[in-house]
Amino acid sequence: MVAAAAAAMVITAIPVGINPLSGTATASAEGGGPVDPPLFDDTQDGGTVRVNVVTGQRADLASAAGAGETLVSYDTLPMVTLRVDRAGLQELNTRPGVISVTEDVPVPPTLNESTLKIGADQAVAAGKTGAGTAVAILDTGVAVNHPFLSGRVRTEACFSVNDAESGVSSLCPNGSDQQDGAGSADADSGPCVTTGIDCSHGTHVAGIAAGNGAGIGGAPRHGVAPGADIIAVQVFSKFDSDDFCGAGMSPCVLSYTSSQIKGLEKVLALKKAGTNVVAANLSLGGGHYTTPCGQDLRTVVVDTLRAAGVATVVAAGNSGHTAAVNAPGCVPSAITVGSTTDDDQLSAFSNRGPLLDLLAPGTSIISSLPGGGYGSRNGTSMAAPHVAGALAVLKQTYPAKSIDQLETILKNDGKAIAYEGATTPRIQLGQSVTPAAPGDMTGDKKPDLVAIDDTGKLRLYPGTGTGALGAHSIIGTGGWSGSSVTHRGDWTGDAKEDIVARVGGELRVYPNRGDGTLGAHIKIGSGLPTTAQVVGAGDVTKDGHPDLLVQHSNKLYLYAGAAGPAPSVAAPVIIGTSGWDVMDLTAPGDADHDGRVDLLARDTRDGILYHYLGQPDGKTFSDRTEYGRGYTNAFRPLIAGAADANRDGIADMWATAADGTLKFYKGDTSIHGPVDGPSIQVGSGGWGAIKSIS
């Protein structure tokens, strides 16, 4: 757990006279072209400027590079960083294939109670530590041998600039512009130590994301993901000029856009090589952006990382802007994080507004510092690694879910913090790592009952956790008559149980908004008979996606849930060849506790209720065993598996009775396996008007 204590401000000053990188291509004063016009002013007295040149394709790079001295080349992007004079800018302005020429601008780096606040202690107690994942820290390096981080830094790299003309020198331990391998991002060695420059920021950030204080006296208990590996990437350089650092502020550490892009390319290469990196943390930035900056040069690599399964988590900035964030936090596909206090107020320094994605604690956060110590700091720099660590924990918890889905979980489970102009969720990891209980529609971990009444409305009866039900609400105002409705599984990737229904001949998913109310339906199938029964049994195939069982034409079909950006199912597979038209189906969950979901089926001819065990192949069910007797349509008109409605660890069931009441069957076991158990009345009347329950 990472502790909070007295404040110590992190570096937040924006360099004097520097405009943060916009990445936009604008018409030039020198006749119109891709060169940003102020660059001509910067070089009018014979000086040179460091620029990032983007071309239409990589084949154009060699031609563009002829306009100046190549400083940085890239592995995947159609981009090159050059030092050019005015003549070089004029050449680039007319060079075919050149898309944009912008200045390579340097920007600054923008735990016990904080991890408790977001529920990380609950996650760790449940074994959700981010184990098997990695978090990349693109920052001022990491003290790799610090006890809080020891043995956790698996990969290191350094991308740092040597530019004597600008008074800039590399912080790579070997003094070069680029260094890979062990020790290359160590904040306790090289220029970070010998020059006395402050490289502590990255070590503090890494500790928040993934520190582990187990068995260490005087250390915070742990960071957010104490089981995750750390990828340390140094992307800062030492600046000795007040022109960059501000009057009287040199020397300082700043990071060029080009170094950040090289660092992100390194993370992408690691991901492609098989490292399970989930998030790249960028606690840095500059500028004032009120709208998304899709033309920022970092957008392409941030987009590519996200598509590959890596979130780029960015600090929103510490200027206190009320409706703006820093770059690269304005990049649309980045996850941008603002800061809160211990009492869930926005930190006064935090940027905020519609571009903010999430909030996390960032005031008075204690974490690791170079030299083996610990200290307290403030900033959105401290908030961002809470989110990076949370994503690692969620990836361990939900390995099949995408970054989009994990971000949605954090947003949906977050505590809404309202302020002037916007409302942003503050992450609550403890809730996010606890999957919805089977049957739970309202998010309270208690199975609920869904019913269709005789007027065609869809009702939701909230479970109380005892087998009884609360007063119903209407979640579907009409048109549900004759539908087959089920709810067992998260179809939209937000850790909320959704409704699936056969309406007419269509198979539809109705997304749960989190409180049991429903969003617009998503069609996932068509052409079904209007008498088909649909049952959401859960994850039959054990692939991390919910599945459906559908009965029609005297057969039983498995519709396996499929991976993808939207709910979908694979082609149906016949798993029961005959005799199913006389069966009423429902889903008890995992009734026999073997790790596989099961099926209940009532034979309408004699009222015997049968239990079918899920099989290891993830496709079939066992031969049936008797679960209960006396469930004739006249005596018990409707039945519905209740999962574990009284939370005693045993699968239960609800059934309507001939006298218009509702019965709860507390699950039991016999020498033959699960059985229905004794019943109690939990609904006193009016249930005769109900036409379907699930």
MIVO-843107 format. One line per field, with one value per residue (C-alpha): residue in one letter; x, y, z. Coordinates in Angstrom, 1 decimal, always signed. Each point is the difference from the previous one (the first is absolute). Layout:
BEGIN
aa <- A:...
X <- X:...
Y <- Y:...
Z <- Z:...
//
This chain:
BEGIN
aa <- M:V:A:A:A:A:A:A:M:V:I:T:A:I:P:V:G:I:N:P:L:S:G:T:A:T:A:S:A:E:G:G:G:P:V:D:P:P:L:F:D:D:T:Q:D:G:G:T:V:R:V:N:V:V:T:G:Q:R:A:D:L:A:S:A:A:G:A:G:E:T:L:V:S:Y:D:T:L:P:M:V:T:L:R:V:D:R:A:G:L:Q:E:L:N:T:R:P:G:V:I:S:V:T:E:D:V:P:V:P:P:T:L:N:E:S:T:L:K:I:G:A:D:Q:A:V:A:A:G:K:T:G:A:G:T:A:V:A:I:L:D:T:G:V:A:V:N:H:P:F:L:S:G:R:V:R:T:E:A:C:F:S:V:N:D:A:E:S:G:V:S:S:L:C:P:N:G:S:D:Q:Q:D:G:A:G:S:A:D:A:D:S:G:P:C:V:T:T:G:I:D:C:S:H:G:T:H:V:A:G:I:A:A:G:N:G:A:G:I:G:G:A:P:R:H:G:V:A:P:G:A:D:I:I:A:V:Q:V:F:S:K:F:D:S:D:D:F:C:G:A:G:M:S:P:C:V:L:S:Y:T:S:S:Q:I:K:G:L:E:K:V:L:A:L:K:K:A:G:T:N:V:V:A:A:N:L:S:L:G:G:G:H:Y:T:T:P:C:G:Q:D:L:R:T:V:V:V:D:T:L:R:A:A:G:V:A:T:V:V:A:A:G:N:S:G:H:T:A:A:V:N:A:P:G:C:V:P:S:A:I:T:V:G:S:T:T:D:D:D:Q:L:S:A:F:S:N:R:G:P:L:L:D:L:L:A:P:G:T:S:I:I:S:S:L:P:G:G:G:Y:G:S:R:N:G:T:S:M:A:A:P:H:V:A:G:A:L:A:V:L:K:Q:T:Y:P:A:K:S:I:D:Q:L:E:T:I:L:K:N:D:G:K:A:I:A:Y:E:G:A:T:T:P:R:I:Q:L:G:Q:S:V:T:P:A:A:P:G:D:M:T:G:D:K:K:P:D:L:V:A:I:D:D:T:G:K:L:R:L:Y:P:G:T:G:T:G:A:L:G:A:H:S:I:I:G:T:G:G:W:S:G:S:S:V:T:H:R:G:D:W:T:G:D:A:K:E:D:I:V:A:R:V:G:G:E:L:R:V:Y:P:N:R:G:D:G:T:L:G:A:H:I:K:I:G:S:G:L:P:T:T:A:Q:V:V:G:A:G:D:V:T:K:D:G:H:P:D:L:L:V:Q:H:S:N:K:L:Y:L:Y:A:G:A:A:G:P:A:P:S:V:A:A:P:V:I:I:G:T:S:G:W:D:V:M:D:L:T:A:P:G:D:A:D:H:D:G:R:V:D:L:L:A:R:D:T:R:D:G:I:L:Y:H:Y:L:G:Q:P:D:G:K:T:F:S:D:R:T:E:Y:G:R:G:Y:T:N:A:F:R:P:L:I:A:G:A:A:D:A:N:R:D:G:I:A:D:M:W:A:T:A:A:D:G:T:L:K:F:Y:K:G:D:T:S:I:H:G:P:V:D:G:P:S:I:Q:V:G:S:G:G:W:G:A:I:K:S:I:S
X <- +0.0:+1.4:-0.1:-1.0:+2.0:+1.2:+0.0:+3.2:-0.7:+1.1:+1.6:-2.8:+1.3:-0.4:+3.2:+0.1:-0.6:-0.9:-3.3:-0.9:-0.1:-3.2:+0.9:-2.2:+1.0:-0.7:+0.6:+3.4:+0.7:+2.7:-2.5:-2.2:+1.1:+0.5:+2.5:-1.5:+0.4:+1.7:+2.9:+1.0:+0.1:+2.1:+2.7:-0.1:+3.3:+1.9:-0.8:-1.1:-3.0:-0.8:-3.0:-2.2:-0.6:-3.0:-0.2:-2.8:+1.8:+3.3:+1.5:-0.1:+2.2:+3.4:-0.8:-1.3:+3.0:+2.2:-1.2:+1.9:+1.9:-1.7:-0.4:-2.5:-1.4:-2.9:-0.8:-3.6:-1.2:+0.4:+1.9:+3.6:+1.3:+2.4:+2.0:-0.6:+0.8:-2.3:+1.1:-0.8:-3.5:-0.5:+1.1:-2.4:-2.8:+0.0:+1.2:-2.5:-1.2:+0.6:-3.2:+1.0:+3.0:-0.3:+2.4:+1.1:-1.1:+1.3:-2.5:+0.3:-1.0:-3.2:-3.2:-2.0:-3.2:-0.2:+0.0:-2.5:-2.1:-0.3:-0.5:+3.4:+0.3:-3.2:+1.4:+3.3:-1.9:-1.9:+3.3:-0.3:+3.4:+0.7:+2.0:+0.9:-0.2:+2.4:-0.3:+2.4:+1.2:+1.2:+1.6:+3.3:+1.1:-0.6:+2.2:+0.1:+1.5:-2.3:-1.5:-3.5:+0.7:+2.8:-0.2:-3.0:+1.7:+0.3:+0.8:+1.9:+0.6:+1.1:-0.8:+1.7:+1.3:+3.6:-0.2:+2.9:-1.3:-3.1:+1.7:-1.6:+1.7:-1.0:-1.0:+0.8:+2.5:+2.5:-0.5:-1.3:-3.3:-1.4:+0.8:-1.7:+0.3:+0.7:+0.9:-1.0:-2.8:+1.4:-0.6:+2.6:+2.9:+1.5:-0.7:-3.0:+2.5:+3.2:-1.6:-2.3:-3.0:-3.3:-1.1:-2.3:-3.3:-0.1:+0.9:-2.9:-2.4:+1.2:-0.6:-3.6:-0.7:+1.7:+2.0:+0.0:+1.0:-0.6:+2.6:+1.6:+0.2:-1.2:-1.3:-3.6:-1.9:-0.3:-0.8:-3.0:+1.3:+2.8:+0.1:+0.6:+3.4:+1.4:+1.5:+2.1:+0.6:+2.0:-1.3:+1.3:+3.1:+2.0:-0.5:+2.6:-1.7:-2.5:-1.5:-1.5:-0.2:-1.1:+1.9:+2.2:-1.4:+2.8:+1.2:-3.3:-1.3:-2.4:-1.1:-0.1:-3.0:+2.5:+1.3:-3.5:-0.9:+3.2:-1.0:-3.5:+1.4:+2.2:-3.2:-1.7:+2.9:+0.0:-3.8:+0.5:+2.8:-2.3:+0.4:-3.5:+0.4:-3.4:+0.7:+2.6:+0.0:+0.9:+0.0:+1.1:-1.3:-0.6:-2.5:-3.6:-2.4:-3.8:-0.7:+1.5:+3.4:-0.3:+2.8:+2.6:+3.0:-0.4:-3.5:+1.1:+2.1:-2.6:-2.7:+2.2:+0.8:-3.7:-0.9:+2.8:-1.5:+2.1:-1.6:+2.0:-0.8:+0.7:+0.1:-2.5:+2.4:+0.3:-1.0:-3.4:-1.7:-3.8:-0.8:+3.4:+2.7:+3.7:+1.3:+0.3:-3.1:-2.0:+0.8:-3.5:+1.1:+2.1:-1.5:+0.3:+0.1:-0.7:+0.6:-2.1:+0.6:-0.7:-3.5:-0.9:+0.4:+1.8:+3.6:+0.3:+2.9:-1.7:-1.0:-3.5:-2.9:-1.7:+3.3:+0.7:-0.7:+0.6:+1.0:+2.3:+1.7:+2.9:+0.4:+2.6:+0.9:+2.9:+2.1:+3.6:+2.9:+3.5:+2.5:-2.4:-2.2:-3.6:-1.7:-3.2:-1.0:-3.0:-1.1:-2.0:+3.3:-0.9:-3.6:+0.9:+1.9:-2.9:-1.9:+2.9:+0.3:-3.8:+0.0:+2.6:-2.1:-3.1:+1.9:+0.9:-3.6:-1.6:+2.8:-2.4:-1.2:+1.4:+1.4:-3.3:-1.9:+2.4:-0.3:-3.8:+0.1:+2.1:-2.4:-3.2:+1.2:+1.5:-1.4:-1.4:+1.8:-2.1:+1.6:-0.7:-0.3:+0.4:-0.3:+2.8:+0.2:+2.7:+1.1:-1.2:+2.1:-1.4:-3.4:+1.5:+1.8:-3.1:-1.9:-3.8:-1.6:-1.9:-3.5:+0.8:-1.4:+0.4:+3.6:-0.5:+1.3:-3.5:-1.8:-3.1:-3.2:-1.2:-3.6:-2.4:-3.5:-3.4:+0.1:+3.3:+2.2:+3.4:+0.4:+3.1:-0.3:+3.2:+1.3:+0.5:+2.7:-2.3:-2.1:-2.6:-0.6:-0.6:-2.6:+0.2:+0.8:-1.0:+3.1:-1.9:-3.2:-1.6:+0.3:+1.5:-3.0:+1.1:+3.7:+2.5:+2.2:+3.1:+2.8:+3.3:+3.2:+1.7:-0.4:+1.2:+3.3:-0.8:-0.2:-3.8:-2.5:-2.1:-3.4:-0.2:-3.4:-1.6:-2.5:-2.0:+2.6:+2.9:+2.7:+0.8:+2.4:-1.4:+3.0:-0.4:+0.8:+1.2:-3.1:-2.2:-1.4:+0.6:+1.7:-1.0:+0.0:+2.8:-1.1:+2.2:-2.2:-3.1:-2.2:-0.9:-3.5:-2.2:-0.4:+3.8:+1.1:+3.3:+2.0:+3.2:+1.8:+3.2:+3.4:-0.6:+3.2:+2.3:+1.4:-0.8:-3.2:-3.6:-1.9:-3.6:-2.1:-2.9:-2.7:-2.2:-1.0:+0.4:+3.8:+2.3:+2.5:+3.1:+0.6:+3.5:+0.8:+2.7:+2.8:-0.3:-0.8:-3.8:-2.1:-0.2:-0.3:+1.5:-2.0:-2.3:+1.2:-2.5:+0.8:-3.4:-1.4:-3.6:-2.5:+0.4:-3.4:-1.6:+2.6:-0.1:+3.6:+1.7:+3.5:+1.1:+3.7:+2.6:-2.2:+2.5:+3.0:+2.2:+0.9:-2.5:-3.4:-3.0:-3.5:-3.4:-2.9:-3.5:-1.9:-3.4:-1.6:+0.6:+1.5:+3.3:+2.9:+3.4:+3.5:+2.5:+3.7:+2.3:+2.8:+3.7:-0.2:-1.9:-2.6:-2.2:-1.9:-0.1:-2.8:-2.7:-0.6:-3.2:+0.0:-3.6:-3.6:-3.4:+0.8:-3.0:-1.2:-3.2:+1.8:+3.0:-0.8:+3.4:+3.5:+3.3:+3.5:+0.8:+3.8:+1.0:-2.8:+0.4:+3.8:+0.7:+2.1:-2.6:-2.1:-3.6:-3.3:-3.1:-3.4:-3.5:-2.8:-3.6:-1.3:+1.7:+2.9:+3.7:+2.1:+3.8:+1.7:+3.2:+2.4:+1.1:+2.1:-0.6:+2.2:-0.8:+1.0:-1.9:-3.7:-2.7:-0.2:-2.9:-2.1:-1.3:-2.5:+1.6:-2.8:-3.5:-2.1:-0.5:+2.5:-2.7:+0.2:+3.7:+0.6:+3.8:+2.7:+3.8
Y <- +0.0:+3.4:+2.6:+3.7:+2.6:+3.6:+1.6:+0.3:+1.5:-1.8:+1.9:+1.7:+3.2:+0.4:+1.2:+3.8:+0.9:-3.5:-0.8:-3.7:-2.2:+0.2:-2.4:+1.9:+0.8:+3.6:+2.3:+1.6:+3.7:-1.0:-0.8:-2.7:-3.4:-2.5:+2.0:+1.6:+3.7:+1.1:-2.2:+2.5:+2.7:-2.1:-0.4:+3.4:+1.1:-3.0:-2.4:-3.6:-1.8:-3.6:-1.2:-3.2:-0.7:-2.2:-1.4:-1.7:-3.4:-1.3:-0.1:+3.9:+0.2:-0.2:+2.9:+2.1:-0.7:+1.7:+3.4:-0.2:-2.0:-3.2:-0.1:-2.8:-2.7:-2.3:-3.6:+0.1:+3.5:+2.1:+2.6:+1.3:+2.6:+2.5:+3.1:+2.5:+3.6:+2.4:-1.4:-3.5:+1.1:+1.5:-3.2:-2.1:+2.5:-1.0:-3.6:-2.5:-2.5:+2.3:+0.2:+2.1:+1.7:+1.0:+0.9:-2.9:+1.6:-1.1:-0.3:-0.6:-2.9:+1.2:-11.3:-1.8:+2.1:+0.4:-3.7:-0.6:+2.8:-1.7:-3.5:-1.4:-1.7:-1.9:-1.0:-1.2:-1.9:-1.8:-0.9:+2.6:+1.6:+0.4:-3.2:-1.1:+3.5:+2.9:+3.8:+2.3:+3.2:+2.6:+2.5:+1.1:-3.6:-2.3:-1.0:-3.6:-1.3:+1.9:-2.5:+1.1:-0.9:-2.6:-2.9:+1.5:+2.1:-2.5:+2.2:+3.3:+2.5:+3.6:+2.6:+3.2:+2.9:+1.4:+3.4:+2.3:+2.9:+0.1:-0.9:-3.4:-3.2:-3.6:-1.7:-3.5:-1.5:-0.5:+3.6:-1.0:+1.0:-3.5:-2.9:-3.4:-2.7:-0.4:+3.3:+2.2:+1.7:-0.2:+3.3:-1.0:+0.0:+2.1:+3.8:-0.2:-0.5:+1.6:+3.3:+0.4:+0.4:-1.1:-3.2:-1.1:+0.4:-3.3:-2.0:+1.6:-0.7:-3.7:-0.6:+1.3:-2.3:-3.2:+0.4:-2.9:+0.7:-3.5:-0.7:+3.4:+2.1:+3.6:-0.6:+0.6:-3.3:-0.1:+1.9:-0.7:-3.1:-1.5:-3.2:+1.8:+0.3:+3.4:+1.2:+3.0:+2.4:+3.2:+2.7:+3.2:+2.0:+2.5:+3.7:+2.6:+3.0:+2.4:+0.5:-3.5:-0.3:+3.5:+2.8:-1.3:-3.5:-1.7:-2.7:-1.9:-3.2:+0.1:-2.5:+0.6:-1.3:-2.0:-1.8:-0.9:-1.4:-2.1:-1.3:-0.9:-1.8:-2.0:-1.0:-1.0:-2.2:-1.7:-0.6:-1.5:-2.2:-1.5:+2.1:+0.4:+3.7:+1.6:+3.6:+2.7:+2.8:+3.5:+2.3:+3.0:+2.6:+3.6:+2.4:+0.9:-2.0:+0.4:-2.4:-3.3:+0.3:-2.8:+1.5:-0.2:-2.0:-2.5:-1.0:-2.6:-2.0:+0.4:-1.3:-2.9:-0.9:+0.0:-2.2:-2.4:-0.1:+2.7:+3.1:+3.2:+1.6:+3.8:+2.5:+2.8:+2.7:+2.2:+3.5:+0.0:+0.6:-0.3:-1.4:-1.1:-2.6:-0.3:-1.7:-2.9:-0.4:+1.6:-2.9:-1.7:-3.6:+0.8:-0.5:+3.4:+0.2:+2.8:+0.2:-0.2:+0.5:-2.4:+1.3:-0.4:+3.7:+1.0:+0.9:+3.8:-0.4:-2.6:+0.7:-1.1:+0.1:-2.0:-1.5:-1.6:-3.7:-1.0:+1.3:-1.6:+1.1:+2.4:+2.2:-0.8:-3.5:-1.8:-2.3:-1.0:+2.4:-0.7:-0.9:-2.5:+2.6:+1.1:+3.3:+1.9:+1.8:+1.6:+0.1:-1.6:-1.8:-2.0:-0.6:-1.5:-3.0:-0.9:-0.6:-1.7:-2.4:-0.5:-1.1:-2.6:-1.4:+0.0:-1.8:-2.7:-0.2:+0.1:-1.3:-0.2:+3.6:+2.8:+3.3:+1.7:-2.4:+0.4:+3.8:-0.4:-2.1:+2.7:+2.7:-1.9:-1.1:+3.4:+2.5:+3.0:+3.2:+3.0:+3.4:+3.0:-1.0:-3.8:-3.1:-2.5:-3.4:-0.6:-3.6:-2.6:-3.1:-2.0:+0.0:-0.6:-3.2:-1.6:-1.5:+0.4:-2.8:-2.3:+1.3:+3.5:+2.8:+2.9:-0.3:-0.9:-3.6:-1.5:-2.0:+1.7:-1.3:+1.3:-0.7:+0.8:+0.9:-0.5:+3.5:-0.7:+2.1:-1.1:+0.1:-0.1:-1.4:+0.8:-2.9:+0.6:-2.6:-2.3:-1.4:+2.6:+2.9:+3.7:+2.0:-0.2:+2.8:+0.1:-0.3:-0.7:+1.9:-2.2:-2.5:-2.8:-2.4:-3.4:+0.8:-2.4:+2.0:-1.0:+1.8:-1.8:+1.6:+3.2:+0.4:+3.6:-0.2:+2.3:-2.6:+0.5:-2.9:+0.7:-1.2:-2.3:-0.6:-1.7:+2.7:-1.3:-1.8:+2.2:-0.7:+3.2:+1.3:+2.8:+1.7:+0.5:+3.6:-1.3:+0.6:-2.5:+2.4:-0.8:+1.6:-0.3:-3.6:-1.5:-2.7:-3.1:-2.5:-0.4:-2.7:-1.8:-1.5:+2.2:-2.9:-0.4:-0.1:+1.9:-0.6:+1.8:-2.7:+2.0:-0.8:-3.6:-0.1:+1.5:+2.5:+3.1:+0.8:-0.7:-2.6:-0.8:-3.2:+0.1:-2.6:-0.4:-2.5:-2.8:+0.7:+1.8:+2.5:+1.6:+3.6:+0.8:+3.6:+1.4:+2.5:+3.4:+3.6:-0.6:-2.9:-2.9:-3.8:-2.8:-2.2:-2.3:-3.5:-2.8:-1.5:-1.8:-1.9:-0.8:+0.1:+3.7:+1.4:-1.3:+1.6:+3.4:+1.2:+2.1:+0.6:-0.7:+1.1:-2.4:-2.2:-2.7:+2.3:-1.6:+3.3:-0.6:+1.4:-2.3:-0.3:-0.7:-1.3:-0.8:-2.8:+1.6:-3.5:-1.1:+3.0:-1.6:+2.5:-1.3:+1.2:-0.1:+0.5:+2.1:-2.1:+0.6:+0.4:+3.3:-1.1:-2.7:-1.0:-3.3:-2.5:+1.4:-0.7:+0.7:+3.4:+0.2:-1.2:+1.5:+2.8:-0.4:+3.0:+0.0:-0.1:+2.1:+2.0:+1.7:-0.9:+2.0:-0.8:+2.5:-0.5:+0.4:+2.3:-0.4:+0.1:-3.3:-1.4:-2.3:+0.4:+1.0:+0.3:+2.1:-1.4:+1.4:-2.0:-0.8:+2.3:+3.0:+0.2:-0.3:-2.7:+0.0:-3.3:+0.0:-2.3:-3.2:-3.1:-3.7:-3.0:+0.3:+3.7:+3.4:-0.1:+2.7:+0.1:+1.4:+2.9:+3.1:+2.6:+3.3:+1.5:+0.3:+0.5:+1.2:-2.4:-1.6:+3.1:-0.7:-1.8:-0.6:+0.1:-0.2
Z <- +0.0:-1.0:+2.8:+0.0:+2.0:-0.1:-3.4:-2.2:-3.4:-3.1:-2.8:-1.9:-1.6:-3.7:-1.7:-0.6:-3.6:-1.2:-1.7:+0.5:-3.0:-1.9:-2.8:-2.5:-3.5:-0.9:-3.0:+0.0:-0.3:-2.5:-2.7:+1.6:+0.9:+2.8:+2.1:+3.2:-0.8:+3.4:-0.9:-2.8:+2.7:+2.3:-2.7:-1.7:+1.8:-1.3:+2.8:-0.2:+1.5:+1.0:-2.0:-0.4:-3.6:-1.0:-3.5:-1.9:+0.1:+1.3:-3.6:+0.1:+3.1:-1.8:-2.2:+2.9:+2.1:-2.5:+1.2:+3.2:+2.6:+1.0:+3.8:+0.6:-2.4:+0.8:-0.3:-1.2:-0.6:-3.2:+2.1:+0.5:+2.4:-1.6:+0.9:-2.8:-0.9:-1.9:-3.4:+1.2:+1.1:-3.4:-1.7:+2.2:-0.7:-3.7:+0.3:-1.4:+2.6:+3.0:+2.0:+3.0:+1.6:+3.6:+2.8:+2.3:+3.2:+3.4:+2.9:+3.8:+2.1:+1.1:+13.8:+2.8:+0.0:-3.7:-0.8:+2.7:-1.4:-3.4:+1.4:-1.0:+3.4:-0.8:-3.3:+1.5:+2.7:-2.8:-1.7:-2.7:-0.1:-3.7:+0.0:-3.5:-1.4:-0.4:+0.3:-2.0:+1.8:-2.6:+2.3:+1.6:+0.6:+2.9:+2.9:-1.0:+3.2:+2.3:+2.6:-0.9:-3.7:+0.3:-2.4:-1.8:-2.7:-2.8:-2.9:-0.4:-2.8:-0.3:-2.7:+1.1:-2.1:-0.4:-1.6:+1.0:-2.0:+2.2:+3.2:+0.2:+1.1:+0.3:+3.2:-1.3:+2.4:-2.9:-1.2:-3.4:-1.7:+0.3:+2.3:+0.5:+2.5:+3.8:+1.6:-2.9:+1.8:+3.6:+1.8:+2.6:-2.5:-2.8:-0.5:+2.3:+2.8:-1.2:-1.1:+3.0:-2.2:+1.5:-1.6:+2.8:-1.8:-1.8:+3.1:+1.8:-2.8:-0.4:+3.7:-0.2:-2.9:+1.1:+3.2:+2.5:+3.6:+1.4:+2.7:-0.3:+3.1:-0.3:-3.6:-1.2:-0.1:-3.8:-3.2:-2.0:-1.9:+2.2:-2.1:-3.4:-1.6:-0.8:-3.3:+0.7:-2.9:+0.5:-2.4:+1.7:-0.6:+2.0:-1.0:+1.1:-1.5:+1.6:-3.5:+0.5:+3.8:+0.9:+1.6:+2.8:-0.3:-2.0:+0.0:-0.3:-1.6:-3.0:-2.6:-3.7:-2.0:-2.1:+3.1:+1.1:-3.4:+0.0:+3.4:-1.1:-3.0:+2.4:+2.0:-3.3:-1.0:+3.4:-0.3:-3.5:+1.4:+2.6:+3.1:+1.6:+0.5:+0.7:+0.6:-0.9:+2.6:-1.2:+3.1:-2.1:-2.4:-0.7:-1.7:+0.3:-2.1:+0.2:-3.0:-1.1:-1.7:-2.5:-2.1:+2.8:-1.2:+2.8:-1.1:-2.5:+2.4:+2.8:-2.3:-1.1:+3.6:+0.9:-2.9:+1.2:+3.5:+1.8:+1.6:+0.0:+3.3:+0.2:+2.8:-0.7:+1.2:+3.1:-1.3:+1.6:-3.4:+0.4:-3.4:-1.5:+0.2:-1.0:-3.1:-0.5:+2.3:-2.8:-2.3:-0.5:+0.6:+3.1:+3.5:+1.7:+3.8:+2.4:+3.7:+3.1:+3.7:+2.8:+0.5:-3.7:-1.0:-3.1:+0.8:-0.5:-2.3:-2.3:-3.5:-0.7:-2.4:-2.7:-1.3:+3.4:+0.0:+3.6:+3.4:+2.6:+3.2:-0.7:+3.2:+2.6:-1.4:+1.6:-2.2:-0.8:-0.7:-1.3:+2.7:+1.7:+1.7:-0.2:-0.3:-0.6:-3.2:-1.6:-3.6:-2.8:-0.5:+3.2:-1.1:-3.4:+1.3:+2.2:-3.2:-1.8:+2.9:+0.1:-3.6:+0.7:+2.8:-2.2:-2.8:+2.5:+1.1:-3.5:-2.4:-3.0:+0.2:-2.2:+1.2:-1.0:+2.2:+2.9:-0.2:-0.1:+3.1:+1.9:-1.2:+0.8:+3.5:+0.8:+2.5:-1.9:+0.9:-1.2:-0.5:-2.2:-3.6:+0.3:+2.1:+0.1:+1.7:+2.7:-0.3:+2.5:-0.8:+2.9:-1.8:-3.4:+0.9:+1.4:-2.9:+0.0:+1.9:-2.3:-0.3:+1.4:-2.1:+2.5:+1.0:+3.6:-0.4:+0.7:-2.7:-1.4:-1.7:-3.4:-1.0:-2.9:+1.2:-1.7:-1.5:-1.8:+2.4:+1.2:+3.8:+2.1:+3.6:+2.0:+2.1:+3.7:+0.5:+1.9:-2.8:+0.4:-2.4:+0.2:-1.7:-3.8:-2.5:-3.6:-2.3:-3.2:-0.6:-2.6:-2.9:+2.1:-0.3:-1.4:+0.4:+1.5:+2.5:+1.8:+1.9:+0.9:-1.2:-1.1:-3.7:-0.4:+1.9:+2.9:+2.7:+0.2:-0.6:-3.1:-1.3:-3.0:-1.6:-2.9:-1.1:-2.9:-2.1:+1.0:+2.6:+1.8:+2.7:+2.2:+1.8:+3.7:+1.0:+3.4:+2.0:-1.9:-2.5:-3.6:-3.0:-3.6:-1.2:-2.2:-2.4:+0.1:-2.0:-2.0:-1.6:+3.2:+0.5:+2.1:+2.5:+0.5:+3.7:+0.8:+3.1:+1.0:+1.8:+0.6:-1.6:-1.2:-2.1:+2.6:-2.4:+2.0:-2.0:+1.0:-2.1:-0.8:-0.1:-2.4:-0.2:-3.2:-2.6:+2.7:+0.2:+2.4:-1.5:+1.4:-1.2:+1.2:+0.8:-2.2:+0.6:-1.7:+0.5:+0.1:+1.4:-2.4:-0.1:-2.1:-2.3:+2.1:+0.8:+0.7:+3.4:+0.6:-3.0:+1.2:+2.8:+0.9:-1.1:+3.2:+2.2:+1.8:+0.5:+2.6:+1.3:+3.6:-0.5:+1.2:+2.2:+0.8:+0.5:-2.6:-1.8:-2.8:-0.5:+0.0:-1.5:+1.6:-2.1:+1.0:-1.9:-0.5:-0.3:+3.5:+1.9:+0.7:+0.2:-1.4:+0.6:-2.9:+1.0:-2.2:-1.5:-0.2:-3.8:+0.4:-2.5:+1.5:+3.1:+1.9:+0.1:+2.2:+3.7:+1.9:+1.7:+1.3:-0.5:+0.0:-2.5:-2.2:-2.0:+2.1:+3.4:-0.8:-3.2:-0.3:+1.1:+0.0:+1.2:+2.7:+0.1:+3.6:+1.0:+3.8:-0.3:+1.8:-2.8:-1.3:-3.2:+0.6:-2.0:-0.1:-1.2:-0.2:+1.6:-1.0:+2.7:-1.5:+2.4:-0.5:+1.6:+0.7:+0.0:+2.1:-1.9:+1.7:-0.7:+0.2:-0.5:-3.7:-0.2:+0.0:+0.7:+0.3:+3.8:+2.2:-1.1:+1.7:-1.3:-1.0:-2.1:+1.5:-3.0:-3.6:-1.5:-2.1:-2.2:-0.7:-3.3:+0.1:+2.7:-0.2
//
